[in-house]
Amino acid sequence: MRRRFPVKIRQEQIPILKTNILIQKGGRNSMRHDFSSSCGMPEDIQTQCCIAGGGPAGIMLGYLLARAGVDVVVLEKHADFFRDFRGDTIHPSTMEVLYELGILDAFLRVPHQALYELYVRLNGEHVKVVDFSHLPVHCQYIALMPQWDFLSFLAEAGQKFPSFHLYKNAEVTGLIHEGAQVRGVRARTPGGEQAIYTPLTVGADGRDSVVRLLAGLEVIESGVPIDVLWLRIPKGKEIKEQTLGYFKEGKTMVLIDRDEYYQCGYIIAKGAYEEIRARGLESFRADVLSLAPFLRGYVDAINSWDDIKLLTVQINHLSRWYTDGLLCIGDAAHAMSPAGGVGINLAIQDAVAAANILSGALKKGNVTTVLLKKVQQRREMPARVIQRIQEFIHDKFINAQYEPGPGGNKLTSAFVWVLRHIPILQRIPARVVGMGLRPEHVR
């Protein structure tokens, strides 16, 4: 069952952020300036924390630190939050964090759809596999919301704190060192290169993190047997289909209802893209229709391969998330697969844990590697266990779909049969997906 809410917050509605911040020139603090996030930054900035990346981990951590009285600068390399390839799922544990922050009611006024249960179609049969109604939280559902709306909401909420500073069109290009210690970043902006001096730099810049590359942190890759073809398919008003996952005859697809269109994630074996493309668009449209016949007449809107984006699925993690003066969180520390849509949830949990552990030390200016290590110790286990579960799902439930023979993977069928006939077991994936293994709470 889904519920819709009526009010829309878009990026262009957010007022220009005006703040005061301390400028450092020639190694000494000289003056305060008013400036706007739509303009270039001052030449040099001194702040208590600089966060690279305006995704869920970065914006949430910036909000939490500013709420705690820490002066924080968030750098987003793009001009806005509008990215089609970001996740849409806001999980119950994330909404519980918003409740603890006192901003849940405002969040729920942003248009979204509520998924209280998750259904799949297995060989044409409609089956419920997840039931969130028993979770011990205020919102017992997953909210489907374009991530740009979620980030815009958090950015707008952060503006009430004078120590929250968000800059767009600001791309990190280098780290500033004092000996072995990281003491800030250099960023490319429309006004030229800028220096941001800080006791702590946080890399929240995603799975292709520049910060972790510049810091030389070791990335450990896990083999992933799938990739995703990501595309939009128009949705007629008469279509009421709300199933999330589709499995049939060796094919797997996810449809996310965005009201006027479906965001489609068509799962393919890794390396199979060129083969699929060689078969032609008509064959690909037929594959989609074999899973979702109700899209007949709408898949014709897929006019060229330019309408289809190949997303390379990764699972990796850092052996160490930190070095002196620098910490990585979210996908920069542990890139997740799309399976379960849990990446945003884990990124938010990382941000909450980091704020809880580091806020006091940041205000005093004495963040140590001992504290940074505590963040990793707190969050590494939940991330790694979820990654192991994702690897199992890829291998046993998704990649095995490509085995020859009608009906696809027998294990998938057996798993769905168990969940359908023993409903209480639907609470297990609900707990793992909706809450995670170590839900964080705001202190």
Secondary structure, 3 states (H helix, E strand, C coil): CCCECCCCCCHHHCCCCEEEEEEEECCEEEEEEEEECCCCCCCEEECCEEEECCCHHHHHHHHHHHHCCCCEEEEECCCCCCCCCCCCEECHHHHHHHHHHCCHHHHHCCCCEEECEEEEEECCEEEEEEECCCCCCCCCCEEECCHHHHHHHHHHHHCCCCCEEEEECCEEEEEEEECCEEEEEEEEECCEEEEEECCCEEECCCCCCHHHHHHCCCEEEECCCEEEEEEEEECCCCCCCCCCEEEECCEEEEEEECCCEEEEEEEEECCCHHHHHHHCHHHHHHHHHHHCHHHCCCHHHCCCHHHCEEEECCEEEECCCEECCEEECHHHCEECCCHHHCHHHHHHHHHHHHHHHHHHHHHHCCCCHHHHHHHHHHHHHHHHHHHHHHHHHHHHHHHHHHCCCCCCCHHHHHHHHHHHHCHHHHHHHHHHHHCCCCCCCCC
